C-alpha cells in the first residue's frame, strides 16, 4: 500500500479534507476507512481479535493508498 505521511497535528475534519484532496490528486478515489487514535473514532467501528479492523476492511476492498496526518489514518482505493 502506498503511504503519504504528513507530520502535522490538525483536527479530524481538517485532516479528512487534506486526505481527500491528496487522494483525489492521485486519481478516482474511494474513501474506505479511517482511524483517529486520539478520540477512538474509526470506520468501520468494529473491534475483533486485536486486529486493526479499519485497515483490514480497507485492504479487503482494494485499499491501496494511506494518508496519515499526525496520528489520524485514512485509507482509499485509487482506481
C-alpha positions in Angstrom: 0.0 0.0 0.0 1.4 3.4 -0.9 1.6 5.8 2.0 1.7 9.5 2.4 2.7 10.9 5.8 2.1 14.5 6.8 3.7 15.5 10.1 1.0 18.0 11.1 -1.4 18.0 14.1 -4.9 19.1 13.0 -8.5 18.3 14.0 -10.2 15.4 12.3 -12.3 17.5 9.9 -9.2 19.3 8.6 -7.3 16.1 8.3 -10.1 14.5 6.4 -10.2 17.4 4.0 -6.5 17.2 3.3 -6.5 13.4 2.9 -9.4 13.5 0.4 -7.6 16.2 -1.6 -4.3 14.2 -1.7 -6.2 11.0 -2.7 -8.2 12.8 -5.4 -5.0 14.2 -6.9 -3.9 10.6 -7.5 -7.0 9.6 -9.4 -10.5 8.4 -8.8 -10.5 8.0 -5.0 -12.9 6.0 -2.9 -12.8 6.7 0.8 -12.8 3.3 2.6 -11.7 3.7 6.2 -10.2 5.9 8.9 -8.9 5.8 12.4 -8.2 8.6 15.0 -6.5 7.1 18.0 -6.8 10.3 20.0 -10.6 10.0 20.0 -11.1 6.3 19.3 -13.1 7.3 16.2 -12.9 4.8 13.4 -14.7 3.4 10.4 -15.8 0.7 10.3 -16.4 0.8 14.0 -15.7 -2.9 14.7 -13.4 -4.5 17.2 -12.2 -8.0 16.7 -9.3 -10.2 17.7 -6.9 -7.3 18.4 -6.8 -6.5 14.6 -6.6 -3.1 13.1 -10.1 -3.6 11.7 -10.3 -0.4 9.7 -7.1 -1.3 7.9 -8.2 -4.9 7.3 -11.6 -3.7 6.0 -9.9 -1.3 3.5 -7.3 -3.9 2.3 -10.0 -6.4 1.5 -11.8 -3.8 -0.5 -8.8 -2.8 -2.6 -7.4 -0.1 -0.4 -4.1 1.0 -1.9 -3.4 4.5 -0.6 -3.0 5.5 3.0 -2.8 9.1 4.1 -1.5 9.7 7.7 -1.8 13.2 9.1 -0.4 13.4 12.6 -1.8 10.2 14.1 -5.0 10.1 12.0 -5.1 7.5 9.2 -7.3 7.5 6.1 -7.3 4.7 3.6 -8.5 5.0 0.0 -8.8 2.9 -3.1 -7.4 4.8 -6.1 -8.6 3.5 -9.5 
